[in-house]
Amino acid sequence: MSRSSVTVDRTVLYSPYKYLMWFFFAVLAAYVAWSWQAYIAVGDYQTLGFLGAMQALLFWYMVNTYTCRTEYRLEKDELVIVIDRKFKGVKEIHLGYGDIFGVYDMKKENRKSIETAPAYYAYSRLDKRKVWVLLYNYNDDTKKAGRILMKASDEFWDAFRAVLPDQICVPQAEVLGYAYKHMGEVLRRKEEKDAEDEGEVVYEYVDEDGNRIDEEAVKDQEYEIVDEDAPEEKPDADKAKTKK
């Protein structure tokens, strides 16, 4: 845990899990050596090709699991999450504090209570710490929220709680309250905008022949605005009479 210009927390590998991964790597290496030697000896290259592909996939998964490292930074205006994996590269997630609904315990999560976008697993499986769920604003969607799974220290959660009081490490119902409030505000803004768009009047400039005139060309000149949808005005009967 670092407290300099920003608050930082990083992955902590649990030693027994790390040693267990080394054991699995050793077992996989021994199995690969034995299986390749056995299938080459009998000339069964078709089965060997399929088996080799499965072994490569398993090796890819194990390496990504072992090398996964995460970093969380509480910066001035945003939370920055950095996920680093050997074969998947580095991914950064930037969340403004205003877009974060809150953090709650994954063990007490009711998944049916709200629709969520595909989750980001922003933690290492070799980190023994508790898993928490961060819920955030998903592109102003009024039906679903974003979801990130995290593991961090108590010191980090305390610092995060200082930034967002009453929203960090609280019951899921409280976090959902912030989510639903935001979604309601977004829906209201959209409805107001749609109402304004429906009532908007657009004027088009045309000459006597009905040809459109560019708006820039008619600046500083006087034109009569004619509403074509308005009923045609009937001539005054008194004006239509002629003197005898």
C-alpha positions in Angstrom: 0.0 0.0 0.0 1.4 3.4 -1.0 0.3 6.8 0.1 2.1 9.4 -2.0 0.3 11.5 -4.6 -2.2 8.7 -5.1 -3.4 5.7 -3.1 -2.2 2.5 -4.7 -3.0 -1.2 -4.1 -1.5 -4.2 -5.9 -2.0 -8.0 -6.2 -0.6 -10.0 -3.3 0.1 -13.7 -4.2 -0.7 -16.2 -1.6 2.4 -18.5 -1.3 0.6 -21.9 -1.0 -1.4 -21.1 -4.2 1.9 -20.1 -5.9 3.6 -23.3 -5.0 0.6 -25.3 -6.1 0.8 -23.6 -9.5 4.5 -24.6 -9.8 3.4 -28.2 -9.1 0.8 -28.1 -11.8 3.4 -26.7 -14.3 5.7 -29.6 -13.4 3.0 -32.1 -13.9 1.9 -30.6 -17.2 5.5 -30.6 -18.5 6.0 -34.3 -17.5 2.7 -35.2 -19.2 3.5 -33.3 -22.4 6.9 -35.1 -22.6 5.4 -38.5 -22.0 2.5 -38.1 -24.4 4.5 -36.7 -27.3 7.1 -39.5 -27.0 4.3 -42.2 -26.8 2.3 -40.9 -29.8 5.4 -40.3 -31.9 6.6 -43.8 -31.2 3.3 -45.3 -32.7 3.1 -42.8 -35.5 -0.3 -41.4 -34.4 0.2 -37.8 -35.4 -3.5 -37.0 -35.8 -4.2 -37.7 -32.2 -1.0 -36.0 -31.2 -2.0 -32.8 -33.0 -5.3 -32.7 -31.2 -3.7 -33.5 -27.9 -1.0 -30.8 -28.5 -3.6 -28.2 -29.1 -5.4 -29.0 -25.9 -2.1 -28.9 -24.0 -1.2 -25.6 -25.5 -4.6 -24.2 -24.4 -4.2 -25.5 -20.9 -0.7 -24.0 -20.8 -2.0 -20.6 -22.0 -4.7 -20.6 -19.3 -2.2 -21.6 -16.5 0.3 -18.9 -17.6 -2.4 -16.2 -17.7 -3.6 -17.3 -14.3 -0.1 -17.3 -12.7 1.1 -14.0 -14.3 -2.1 -12.0 -13.7 -1.3 -8.8 -11.8 -3.7 -5.9 -11.0 -3.1 -2.4 -9.7 -5.7 0.0 -8.3 -5.0 3.7 -8.1 -7.2 6.3 -6.4 -6.2 9.4 -8.3 -7.6 12.9 -7.9 -10.7 12.5 -10.1 -10.9 8.8 -11.0 -10.2 5.2 -10.1 -7.7 3.6 -12.4 -7.5 -0.2 -12.7 -4.6 -1.8 -14.5 -4.9 -5.5 -15.4 -1.7 -7.2 -16.7 -1.5 -10.7 -18.1 1.4 -12.4 -20.0 -0.6 -13.4 -23.1 -3.4 -10.9 -22.9 -1.3 -7.8 -22.5 -2.2 -4.7 -20.3 -5.7 -3.3 -20.0 -6.5 0.0 -18.2 -9.9 1.0 -16.9 -10.6 4.6 -16.0 -13.7 5.3 -13.9 -14.6 8.8 -12.8 -15.9 8.9 -9.2 -19.2 10.2 -10.3 -19.7 7.1 -12.4 -19.2 4.7 -9.5 -22.4 3.5 -7.8 -20.6 1.6 -5.0 -18.8 -1.6 -3.8 -20.5 -4.6 -2.1 -19.6 -8.1 -1.0 -19.8 -10.7 -3.8 -20.8 -13.5 -1.4 -24.0 -11.6 -0.6 -24.8 -10.6 -4.2 -28.2 -11.2 -5.7 -27.5 -11.4 -9.4 -31.2 -11.2 -10.3 -31.6 -7.8 -8.7 -30.1 -5.9 -11.7 -29.0 -6.6 -15.2 -25.2 -6.1 -15.7 -22.8 -6.0 -18.6 -20.1 -8.7 -18.9 -17.9 -8.5 -15.8 -14.2 -7.6 -15.7 -12.2 -9.9 -13.5 -9.7 -7.4 -12.1 -7.9 -9.6 -9.7 -5.6 -12.6 -9.5 -6.9 -16.0 -8.6 -3.7 -16.5 -6.6 -4.7 -13.6 -4.3 -6.4 -15.0 -1.2 -8.2 -11.7 -0.3 -11.9 -11.3 -0.4 -13.7 -10.6 -3.7 -15.8 -7.4 -3.9 -18.1 -6.1 -6.7 -17.8 -2.6 -8.0 -20.9 -1.4 -9.8 -20.6 1.5 -12.2 -22.4 3.6 -14.8 -22.3 1.6 -18.1 -22.5 4.2 -20.9 -25.6 5.8 -19.4 -27.6 2.6 -20.0 -31.0 2.8 -18.2 -31.3 -1.0 -17.9 -27.9 -2.4 -17.0 -24.8 -1.5 -15.0 -21.1 -2.3 -15.3 -19.6 -4.8 -13.0 -15.9 -5.2 -11.9 -14.7 -7.9 -9.5 -11.8 -6.7 -7.3 -9.5 -7.8 -4.4 -7.8 -5.2 -2.3 -6.5 -4.5 1.2 -8.5 -3.0 4.0 -6.4 0.1 3.8 -7.4 0.6 0.2 -11.1 0.2 0.9 -10.8 2.7 3.8 -9.1 5.3 1.5 -11.8 4.6 -1.2 -14.5 5.1 1.5 -13.1 8.5 2.2 -13.6 9.5 -1.4 -17.2 8.0 -1.7 -18.7 7.9 1.8 -21.6 5.5 2.3 -20.9 3.7 -1.1 -17.9 1.5 -0.4 -18.2 -1.9 1.2 -21.9 -1.5 1.9 -24.9 -3.8 1.4 -25.8 -4.4 -2.3 -29.3 -2.8 -1.8 -27.6 0.6 -1.0 -25.4 0.4 -4.1 -28.4 -0.4 -6.2 -30.2 2.6 -4.8 -27.5 4.8 -6.3 -27.6 2.9 -9.6 -31.4 3.2 -10.0 -31.3 6.9 -9.1 -28.8 7.6 -11.8 -30.7 5.5 -14.4 -33.9 7.5 -13.5 -32.1 10.8 -14.1 -30.7 9.6 -17.4 -34.2 8.5 -18.5 -35.7 11.9 -17.5 -33.0 13.8 -19.5 -33.7 11.7 -22.5 -37.4 12.2 -22.3 -36.9 16.0 -21.9 -34.6 16.0 -24.9 -37.1 14.0 -27.1 -39.9 16.5 -26.1 -37.7 19.4 -27.1 -36.8 17.8 -30.4 -40.5 17.2 -31.2 -41.4 20.8 -30.6 -38.5 22.3 -32.5 -39.4 24.4 -35.6 -36.9 24.3 -38.5 -37.1 27.1 -41.1 -36.0 26.7 -44.7 -35.4 29.6 -47.1 -36.7 29.3 -50.6 -37.0 31.8 -53.5 -40.1 32.5 -55.6 -39.6 29.4 -57.7 -39.3 27.2 -54.6 -35.6 26.7 -54.9 -33.8 26.4 -51.5 -31.5 29.3 -50.5 -28.5 28.6 -48.3 -28.9 30.2 -44.8 -25.5 32.0 -45.1 -26.7 33.7 -48.3 -29.7 35.3 -46.7 -28.1 36.8 -43.6 -28.9 40.5 -42.9 -31.7 40.4 -45.4 -35.4 40.5 -44.8 -37.6 37.5 -45.8 -41.2 36.7 -45.0 -41.6 33.4 -43.2 -44.5 31.5 -44.7 -46.1 28.5 -42.9 -47.2 26.2 -45.7 -49.3 24.1 -43.3 -51.4 27.1 -42.2 -54.8 27.4 -43.8 -55.0 29.7 -46.7 -56.3 33.1 -45.7 -59.6 34.0 -47.6 -59.7 37.6 -49.0 -61.8 40.1 -47.2 -65.2 40.3 -48.7 -65.3 44.1 -48.3 -62.0 44.5 -50.1 -63.2 42.2 -52.9 -66.0 44.6 -53.7 -65.5 47.2 -56.4 -67.0 50.6 -56.4 -69.9 51.0 -58.9 
